[in-house]
Amino acid sequence: MGMEQCDLEAVKAIELEMLDEFLRLAKKHDIEYFLTAGTCLGAIRHSGFIPWDDDIDIGMSRSEYERFALIAQSELNDRFVYQTMDTEPGCGFVFGKIRAKDTILSENCSYHLPMSQGVWLDIFPFDEIPDDLGKQRALYRRVGFLRNLYIVKCGYRIPEGRGPLFSIMYYGAKCVAAFVPRHKLIARLKSAMTSYKGETTKNLYNYGTAYPAGKELIPRRVLFECAESRFEGRSCRVPGDADAFLSSLYGDYMTLPPKEKRVGGMHHIHEFADHRNR
């Protein structure tokens, strides 16, 4: 089923519980973060969720991401679990997720995998990326190749709506991935994504983005010059120059899309369930 066919409001309510837990830990430990992608757009345009959106996206620098990962694994409320490719063998994400225990929000390409499948909140690390456009493109290709190889290695199925050429590439990647140990793929991925770590580059980039390569770039100063915005009654950090960031991602972002395009994000949902004791 699509996200529009499950209880979107129930999913959002669970996601807000996870957001509250994230904000608690961020405040306690002075974590520098910002709402990114559609969540940032929702905060600026709707003071909350885009009505038809289906998740919450949070960004932070790689150093803050690594610091938060340690905090989450030791201090996260036991109603939730922090999931990364380091913590769960079936997880094919190059970013972190807070998942709600005793819930299910599985996707068609990954519902069969041995990993937490609960309702999620995404946490993306933003990495230094070279200023030179040629070097940027080379790095996009390298990380993209390794990321796709890793996803196939984890056992993800072919996404819906892909043509025969994609299937050929998928099975080719599957053959290659069979000869590369999982831990080596993870090491190469991390090495590629952090290859400019410590350098004072102009921009930082989210390698976990679902947008085309190069779209989700954030000027370095944004990480240190964030502003406050309301999100469903909560005060949250957003990029200081949210207009430039959102214009780059969406163009005329304050104009609502046509009604036929006001549908849930890019997730093809297999099952939604909430088994928590209330």
MOJOUR-V706286 format. One record per helix or strand. SS is the DSSP state (h for helix, s for strand). FROM is the first residue (numbers start at 1). TO is the last residue. If there is no record, write none. Layout:
BEGIN
[[SS/FROM/TO] [SS/FROM/TO]]
END
This chain:
BEGIN
[[h/3/5] [h/8/29] [s/34/35] [h/37/46] [s/57/61] [h/62/75] [s/80/83] [s/96/100] [s/103/107] [s/120/129] [h/133/154] [h/164/177] [h/182/193] [s/203/206] [s/217/219] [h/220/223] [s/227/231] [s/234/238] [h/242/250] [h/259/261] [s/269/274]]
END
